[in-house]
Amino acid sequence: MAGRLFFAWRMFTAAKAQDDRNYNANVETRARASFNPLLHLTGMQFKDRYRISKKVFKFLCKELRSLTNLSSSQRVSLEHKVLTALFFFATGSYQRPVGIAKHTSQKMCSVYIEEVTQALTHKNIINKYIRFPDTPAARQAVSQRFYRKYGIPGVVGCIDGSHFKIVVPPKEEEHLYYSRKHYHSLNVQMVCDDKYRILNVNSKFGGANHDSFIWENSDLNTYMQSLHRNGEIVWLLGDSGYPQRPWLMAPFLDAESNNYNEKHMRARVVIENTFSRLKNRWRCLHKDRVLHYKPVKCAHIILACSVLHNIIINFGVEDTEENIGLQFERTMESDQITYTEREATSDLIRGRILRDQLARRLL
């Protein structure tokens, strides 16, 4: 008898718990439905909260729906999932506060952020929105814009690395991510054009790796070399942390002030400002925040924010407060260790010859 009563009590308790979950889910569903940011927020309020305009948001949802596997579920729309992820990217808050703000449990908030991050880093999205100029005409267009603005010919992009803080990784791989700045990070290599558009992202390496090592092991390095082998004389601009090569122009180290170094510095500041805009618009990447995920997921979040950065540029949305005061901050951060050649290779010699010719042309 006692056993049957206990079994009945267990069944009753389980049924009541399920009823409570269904009730809470219905309450949250009604709460989400009762507040529509597109309707109840002004354009300025929407941008302050999600860092993009309503027009860009509608376009983004359309792209993700058509180009990726992201879709609405029975209770939650695709738009709500995207808003949840955007709120996290924009504020850098932990998932629980984000979930409360979006009437979503912490567990489901994590699921939505993961789904949207995966969608934003889907190959269809990446191939469309983060593209290094892949034709001679496209590279010439970028080069001409750099020449008109900064007076340096042949430039198809500026390159640099920046550290993005992450939580302490597992002990067996922790040494790969502990940077010389005395925190754990990803050292992310990016290339941008004159319009601050991100052309290439390499987020695979931990903060213990130097910029030059990441560059030497990047697909873009191989691609730039292939362009030179095919007779196309174009290059990237990098700071003194990069090796001088025919396809990568570094500053002179033995000249404190000359026309080449001055123009080189003015042009290369676009990559500094690109990092500043990216980190300050998407606060989860800001220097005062830490990404509390495994390194691979952190890399995906950085890539997802880079995609959003380029989509915003495509819509011509101007930055306002996002980049105020951050140029100096990034400049101070980028005190790279100067790259030192171990031996005079043929690539170094040809690179120096090309740089000398370029410097004489700029006199």
HELIX and SHEET records of a PDB file:
HELIX    1   1 ALA A    2  SER A   34  1                                  33    
HELIX    2   2 PRO A   37  HIS A   40  1                                   4    
HELIX    3   3 GLY A   43  TYR A   50  1                                   8    
HELIX    4   4 LYS A   54  LEU A   67  1                                  14    
HELIX    5   5 LEU A   78  THR A   91  1                                  14    
HELIX    6   6 GLN A   95  ALA A  101  1                                   7    
HELIX    7   7 GLN A  106  LEU A  120  1                                  15    
HELIX    8   8 LYS A  123  TYR A  129  1                                   7    
HELIX    9   9 PRO A  136  TYR A  150  1                                  15    
HELIX   10  10 LYS A  171  LEU A  176  5                                   6    
HELIX   11  11 ASP A  211  GLU A  216  1                                   6    
HELIX   12  12 ASP A  219  ARG A  229  1                                  11    
HELIX   13  13 ASN A  259  ARG A  281  1                                  23    
HELIX   14  14 ARG A  283  LEU A  285  5                                   3    
HELIX   15  15 PRO A  295  ASN A  314  1                                  20    
HELIX   16  16 GLU A  321  ASN A  323  5                                   3    
HELIX   17  17 LEU A  326  GLU A  333  1                                   8    
HELIX   18  18 SER A  346  ARG A  361  1                                  16    
SHEET    1   A 5 ILE A 198  ASN A 202  0                                        
SHEET    2   A 5 SER A 185  CYS A 192 -1                                        
SHEET    3   A 5 VAL A 155  LYS A 165 -1                                        
SHEET    4   A 5 TRP A 235  LEU A 237  1                                        
SHEET    5   A 5 LEU A 248  MET A 249  1                                        
END                                                                             
